[in-house]
Amino acid sequence: MRILVVDDDPPSVKMTAFLLREEGYEVITADNGQAALEAIHTKSPDLVILDVMLPHIDGLEVTRRVRQTMDVPIIILSAKGETVDKVSGLEAGADDYLAKPFEPSELLARVKAVLRRSEMFAYDDSQARVTVGDLRLDPVGSKVVRADGTEIELTPIEFRLLHVLMRNAGRVLSHDYLLANAWGYDYEGYSNQIAVYIRRLRTKIERNPGRPEYLQTVRGIGYKFEKP
């Protein structure tokens, strides 16, 4: 597995690269946002570990631009660990967000979890195909296809979350269940993180996001994908 580490702090890059190489990963590096975009498109990493504060183009903007065309998993690192900062990273399209300073073991666990989830959905296309109402979830290209043929592109985590909801259409799913099945059983997330992605999914698949037809909130419990 090839991992791109993007940070303008040489000691941080050196430490992170050392940890990853010790685990057997191939590591490439970049020290600014523009170089990161070039490396992502020319060297095809399997995962990007991206600092937020970067010269030229910051990490959030790099993530947004990558998400316009690619599904490569992204973990954002940032010295800003407040909830609002995590939400900003997730809304930009990151798969995970880790605040600095972090324990090396935690970073490695996040890397393994994100790569494992990516592999699971890449090689289990038949199981990932789900149709509910006029929406068909297609793992090829991570997209939703409407009955009229309209295609809606999804990020990897949007795809996984919607897949869990559609596969369990009609059932109320708790926040813990969604975190475990969309992010991974060893992932310690928080319910507000799910709300961020539900809001994004509604803007993509609902005809009126303010009055959702499919993605229903069940207050105090979680969410349900409503059958037509």
N, C-alpha and C positions, 0 to 999 in steps of 0.2 A: 504494500500500500504506500502511495506517495502522498505526503502531507506538505502543504505550503504553510509556512509560518511567516506572518506579516507583522512586523513591529519595528519602530525606529529606535528602540533602545537596545544597543548591541549586547549588554549583559543578559537581558531578558531573552533575546533570540538565542544566544549561546546556551543558556540553561534549558530552554524549551526544546531546542534541537537535540541536545545531549540526552534528555529524558526519552524523547521519541526514538532516537537511533538505538538506545539501549534496549528498547522494546522491539526492535527489528524493523521499524518503519524507515522508508527513504524520505529524507527531508530536503526541501528546497526552501529558500528564504527570499523575502523582499522587504525593503525598508520604507516604502511609501505606497500610497494608494494606486498611483498610475502603474508602478512596477508590478503591483499585485494583480491588477486587471490583465496586464500583458502575460504574466506567468500563468494565470488561470486559463487563458485562451490558448497559450502555446504549449504548456507542459501538462495540461489535463490532470491536475491533482485529484486524489480521491476524497480529500478533505482539506478545508482551509481553516486555519486558526488565525484570527484577525483581531488586532488591537483597534480600538476606536479612534484614538488620537493619532492620526497619521499626517505627514506632510502631503500637500497637493490635493489629495482627495481623502476625506476621513473614512473610517471603517464602515459607518452606516451607509454612506453613499456608495461605497464599493459593493456592499451587500445588495443594495437596491438595483444597481446596474447588472450585477451578476444574475439576479433573479429574473431579469427581463428575458434572458435567453438560456440560462443553465440551471440544473438542479443539484449542482455539487453541494454537499453538506458544508455548513459554515458554523463554527463556534466562535463567538465574539468574546474577547477578553477586554476588561475595562477596569480602571481604578474607581469608576463610578458604580457603586453597588446598590443604589436606591432602586425601589420598585419601578419608578418612572423611567429610569435608565434601562432597566431590563425590558420593560414594555417597548421602549423605543427600538431596542435591538431586535426583539421578536417581530415587531411590526414591519421592520425593514426586510425581514425574511430570514433571519438567522434560525438555525435549528436548536441552538443552545447558547447560554450566556453565563460566563463565569467571571466573578468579580476578583480583582487583584487586591491584596496578595492571596494566592491560593496554594493549597498543599499539592505537591507533585502527584501524589496518588490520586487526588480528586481529578486533576486534569487528565491523567491517563484513563481513569474510569469513564470520564465523559467522552473521550476520544473513542474508546472501545464500544461504548453504547451507541454513539451516533453512527459509527461505521457498521455495527451489527444491524441496526435498524435499516440502514441504506441497503445492505446486502439482502436482507430478508425480503424487502419489497421488490428488489431487482430480480430475484430468482423465483418468486412465487406469483407470477403474473396471473395464472389461472384462478387462484384463490382471491386475488385482489380485484377481479372483475365483478362488479356488483351493479344491479339495476334496480332502482326504486322510482316508481312513477315515471316521469319523463326525463329522468336523469340517469345516465350510465357512467359509472366510474371506470375509466380506462387507464391501466398502469403504463401503457405505452405513451410516453410523453407526459405522464402525471397530469391528466386532464379529466374534466367532466364533459360529456357530450350530451346535449339536449336532443329530444326526439326530432327536432327540425334540423339537426346536423350541426348546430352551433357548438363550437368548442370553447371551453373555458380552461385556461392554463392554471395549474396549482403549483405551489412550492412543495417540496417533499414532505414537510411536516403538515401542511394543509391537507395533502393527499392522505397521509396516514390517519389523521384525525377524522376526516370525512369518511374514510373507509371503515373505521371502527363504528361510527354512528350509523352509516347506511347498512352495514352488515347486521346491525342490531336494531333495524328500523322498527319503531313501535314500542321499544323498551326505553325506560328512563335509565340513563347511565350516570353514575356518580362521578364527581371530580377525580377521586382516587382511581376508579376504573379507567377513565380516559387517560390519565397520566400514565398508568401502568401499561396500557395497551397501545397507545399512540407514541409515547416517548420511551417506554421500556420499563421493565419491572424493577430495575435498580435506579430509576430516576426519581430524585426528590424535587418535585416541582411545587407549584402553588396554583390555587384555583384561578387567580387573576390571569395567569398565563393562558389558561384555556379560554377565558373570556376574550382575550385579545384575538385569538385565532377564530373563535366563533364569529366575532364581529367581522373579521376579514372574509370569512367564508360566506357570510350573509350578503356582503356587498358584491360577491362574485356570482352566487347561484340563485339568490332570491330575486324575484321580479320587483318586490317592494321590501327592501331590507328592514324598514321600520315596522312592517307587518309581515313577519316571516311565515311562509307556508310550510317549510320543511324543518328548519332548525329552531326548535322550541326550547325555551328556558323553563326549567322546573325549579322554582325558587327553593333554596335551601338544600337541594339535592344534586342537581346537575343539568343534563341536557337530554333531549330526545329528538331523533330524526323521525318526523311524522310521516306516516304513510298517507298517500292521497285518499 
